[in-house]
Amino acid sequence: MNRSLVVFAGAAAVGFTLVLSAETSGSAQIGANSKINASKINANAKMTAGVPRTHPHRLAVQVDVNDPAIMNLALNNVANTAQHYREMGQKVEIEVVAFGPGLHMLRDDTSPVKARIQSMSETMPELTFSACGNTRENMTKVEAKEIPLISQANLTKSGVVRLMELQERGWSYLRP
């Protein structure tokens, strides 16, 4: 047992030294070469812009909390992603899936981002919203009233299953 502990401690020390060395040299390089690094980023963006794609990029965004800051962050991520690929001349499909407490994002009576969703939907045909039917049913029982959804929301049986299916089809996943 002591021999295992010594081997583990030695390996941990080597790993720590390597990480520390990489961080130190990386931060020095960033400070000294910020103009060079910025040009590398732009060059990378230009390189991917010229790559022909036979299918659009696809992004699934999860919203599962009733927090206006998270909802706005998700919408910011959506807008930035769409703009990025639009500028590159590439297509993108984006689906925001709301479930659990996050369903408030798509509720007509409680959404803190309803106006923003409406505005984005009018200018971004590549954007769709899916509302979890299971969550809606549970909210209907708890609140003893029908839960109204915004007109942009498509009802899906299960938000979690919808995310799984999108990922199984190769969609990228984001949870802000």
Sequence and secondary structure as in RCSB ss.txt:
>XXXX:A:sequence
MNRSLVVFAGAAAVGFTLVLSAETSGSAQIGANSKINASKINANAKMTAGVPRTHPHRLAVQVDVNDPAIMNLAL
NNVANTAQHYREMGQKVEIEVVAFGPGLHMLRDDTSPVKARIQSMSETMPELTFSACGNTRENMTKVEAKEIPLI
SQANLTKSGVVRLMELQERGWSYLRP
>XXXX:A:secstr
 HHHHHHHHHHHHHHHHHHHHHHHHHHHHHHHTHHHHHHHHHHHHHHHHTS  SS EEEEEEE S  HHHHHHHH
HHHHHHHHHHHHTT  EEEEEEE GGGGGGGBTTT TTHHHHHHHHHH TTEEEEEEHHHHHHHHHHHTS   B 
TTEEEES HHHHHHHHHHTT EEE  
